[in-house]
């Protein structure tokens, strides 16, 4: 029953989670409430360095407001990507971006191709795991073992109760094959 639940979760859950890509805005003005990403210029890094850190390369978040001419952005920041790699997660802090701070604007869009590929791989992995747990993954060996020439050590069991002082046990001789 647990395996059927895992397969159902993988079949339904992975496509719902989805994969997203960043697509260049190409002159289109983003709408308030959409998720966007902004590439930060050197001037923006210097200006925002005190509040966001000196190595910001890109900022992602939800657009809260924008000037009428489409220049100034106020974002609820959800992630900051750094120049040397890495990402810092933010929790919706509001940051104001002036036009000189931004070089490119990107829209966050759902990617059906990536979602299908990832879902297929995940469902396949769950199916393989479920199949090996249902059918078993080991094999029975009926022939001789691989260690026919190995020397087998013989362990003499220790008595649970110690004999009285002066009493000795005689042990059978140990023979080697």
C-alpha positions as CSV (number, residue, x, y, z in Angstrom):
1,X,0.0,0.0,0.0
2,X,2.9,2.4,0.8
3,X,4.4,1.8,-2.7
4,X,1.2,2.6,-4.4
5,X,1.0,5.9,-2.4
6,X,4.6,6.8,-3.5
7,X,3.8,6.1,-7.2
8,X,0.6,8.2,-6.9
9,X,2.5,11.1,-5.2
10,X,5.1,11.0,-7.9
11,X,2.6,10.9,-10.7
12,X,0.5,13.8,-9.4
13,X,3.1,15.8,-7.4
14,X,5.9,16.3,-9.8
15,X,3.9,17.8,-12.7
16,X,2.1,20.1,-10.2
17,X,5.4,21.4,-8.8
18,X,6.7,22.3,-12.3
19,X,9.8,23.8,-13.6
20,X,10.3,27.5,-14.5
21,X,12.7,29.4,-16.7
22,X,13.6,33.0,-16.9
23,X,12.7,34.5,-20.3
24,X,13.9,38.0,-21.4
25,X,11.2,40.7,-21.3
26,X,12.3,42.1,-24.6
27,X,10.6,45.5,-24.2
28,X,7.4,44.2,-22.7
29,X,6.5,46.0,-19.5
30,X,5.8,43.5,-16.6
31,X,2.5,43.6,-14.8
32,X,2.3,44.2,-11.0
33,X,2.0,40.9,-9.2
34,X,4.1,38.9,-11.7
35,X,7.4,37.2,-10.8
36,X,10.4,38.8,-12.5
37,X,14.1,38.8,-12.2
38,X,16.4,41.7,-12.6
39,X,20.1,41.7,-13.6
40,X,21.9,44.2,-11.4
41,X,24.6,46.6,-12.9
42,X,27.8,47.6,-11.2
43,X,26.1,50.9,-10.2
44,X,23.3,48.9,-8.6
45,X,25.8,46.7,-6.7
46,X,27.5,49.7,-5.2
47,X,24.1,51.4,-4.3
48,X,22.5,48.2,-2.9
49,X,25.6,46.7,-1.5
50,X,24.9,47.9,2.1
51,X,21.5,46.3,2.2
52,X,21.8,43.3,-0.1
53,X,25.5,42.5,-0.2
54,X,28.2,43.5,-2.6
55,X,28.2,40.5,-4.9
56,X,24.6,40.5,-6.2
57,X,24.2,39.5,-9.9
58,X,20.5,38.9,-10.2
59,X,17.5,39.5,-8.0
60,X,14.2,37.6,-8.3
61,X,10.9,38.4,-6.7
62,X,7.3,39.5,-7.1
63,X,6.7,43.0,-8.7
64,X,4.9,45.1,-6.1
65,X,4.8,48.4,-7.9
66,X,6.3,50.3,-10.8
67,X,6.5,53.8,-12.0
68,X,4.1,54.9,-14.8
69,X,7.0,55.2,-17.3
70,X,8.2,51.6,-16.4
71,X,11.5,52.6,-14.9
72,X,11.5,52.2,-11.1
73,X,10.6,48.8,-9.7
74,X,9.7,47.7,-6.2
75,X,10.2,44.0,-5.6
76,X,9.3,41.6,-2.8
77,X,12.6,39.8,-3.1
78,X,12.6,36.0,-2.9
79,X,16.1,35.1,-4.1
80,X,19.4,36.8,-4.8
81,X,21.9,35.1,-7.1
82,X,25.5,36.0,-6.5
83,X,28.3,36.8,-8.9
84,X,30.5,33.8,-7.9
85,X,27.6,31.4,-7.9
86,X,25.2,30.5,-5.2
87,X,21.9,31.8,-4.2
88,X,20.6,33.5,-1.1
89,X,16.9,33.0,-0.2
90,X,14.9,36.1,1.0
91,X,11.5,36.2,2.5
92,X,9.7,39.0,0.6
93,X,11.7,42.0,1.8
94,X,10.8,45.1,-0.3
95,X,13.6,46.6,-2.3
96,X,13.4,49.7,-4.6
97,X,15.4,49.5,-7.9
98,X,16.1,52.6,-10.0
99,X,16.7,52.3,-13.8
100,X,20.4,52.7,-13.5
101,X,20.6,49.6,-11.2
102,X,19.1,47.3,-13.8
103,X,20.5,45.9,-17.0
104,X,18.0,43.2,-18.0
105,X,14.4,42.2,-17.0
106,X,13.2,38.6,-17.2
107,X,9.8,37.0,-16.8
108,X,9.5,33.8,-14.8
109,X,7.6,31.4,-17.0
110,X,6.3,27.8,-16.6
111,X,8.3,25.3,-18.8
112,X,6.2,22.4,-19.8
113,X,9.1,20.5,-21.6
114,X,11.3,20.6,-18.5
115,X,8.4,19.7,-16.2
116,X,7.5,16.6,-18.4
117,X,11.2,15.5,-18.5
118,X,11.7,15.8,-14.8
119,X,8.3,14.2,-14.0
120,X,9.1,11.3,-16.3
121,X,12.5,10.7,-14.7
122,X,11.1,10.9,-11.2
123,X,8.2,8.6,-12.0
124,X,10.6,6.1,-13.6
125,X,12.9,6.2,-10.5
126,X,9.9,5.6,-8.2
127,X,8.7,2.7,-10.5
128,X,12.2,1.1,-10.4
129,X,12.4,1.4,-6.7
130,X,8.9,0.0,-6.3
131,X,9.7,-2.9,-8.7
132,X,12.8,-3.9,-6.8
133,X,11.1,-3.8,-3.5
134,X,8.1,-5.9,-4.8
135,X,10.1,-8.4,-6.8
136,X,13.3,-8.4,-4.7
137,X,16.8,-7.5,-5.9
138,X,18.9,-10.4,-4.7
139,X,19.6,-13.7,-6.2
140,X,19.8,-17.2,-4.8
141,X,23.1,-19.1,-5.2
142,X,22.9,-22.9,-5.3
143,X,26.4,-23.6,-6.4
144,X,29.7,-23.6,-4.5
145,X,30.7,-20.4,-2.8
146,X,33.4,-18.2,-4.2
147,X,35.6,-18.9,-1.2
148,X,36.1,-22.7,-1.4
149,X,39.8,-22.4,-0.7
150,X,39.5,-20.0,2.2
151,X,40.6,-21.1,5.7
152,X,37.7,-21.2,8.0
153,X,38.5,-20.2,11.5
154,X,36.9,-22.4,14.2
155,X,35.6,-20.6,17.2
156,X,35.4,-22.5,20.4
157,X,32.4,-21.5,22.4
158,X,33.0,-20.2,25.9
159,X,31.1,-21.9,28.7
160,X,28.3,-19.7,30.2
161,X,29.1,-20.9,33.7
162,X,32.7,-21.0,34.8
163,X,33.8,-24.4,36.0
164,X,35.0,-24.9,39.6
165,X,38.6,-24.1,40.2
166,X,40.9,-27.0,39.2
167,X,38.4,-28.6,36.7
168,X,39.6,-28.7,33.1
169,X,37.8,-29.2,29.9
170,X,39.4,-31.3,27.2
171,X,38.9,-29.8,23.8
172,X,38.8,-31.7,20.5
173,X,41.8,-31.3,18.3
174,X,41.5,-28.6,15.5
175,X,42.1,-30.0,12.1
176,X,42.6,-28.0,9.0
177,X,41.3,-29.2,5.7
